[in-house]
Amino acid sequence: MSVEARAANANALKENPLLAEILAEVRKEAVRAWIATHHEEGRAAREFAWMLHKAADRIEALIQGAIDDGRIAATRLTAPLR
């Protein structure tokens, strides 16, 4: 798949309201799980909640990276040769 096609797909994902809602819900669930974790449950449960929250952040970062790569590729294609 070309960089431009990846960027177009990534942009569609970024603008998809369902995906935004799902990622927001994952973050909320992670925060709720972290808050609800009792000290007896230990560090592992809190770390899992933190990793879940960070995974949602990473998904968004990868989508944005594909969009940015597409912009860079488009700029290179339209830039005058020197």
Buried (B, 14 or more C-beta within 10 A) or exposed (E): EEBBEBBBBBBEBBEEEEBEEEBEEBBEBBBEBBEEBEEEEEEEBBEBBBEBBEBBEEBBEEBBEBBEBBEEBEEEEEEEEE
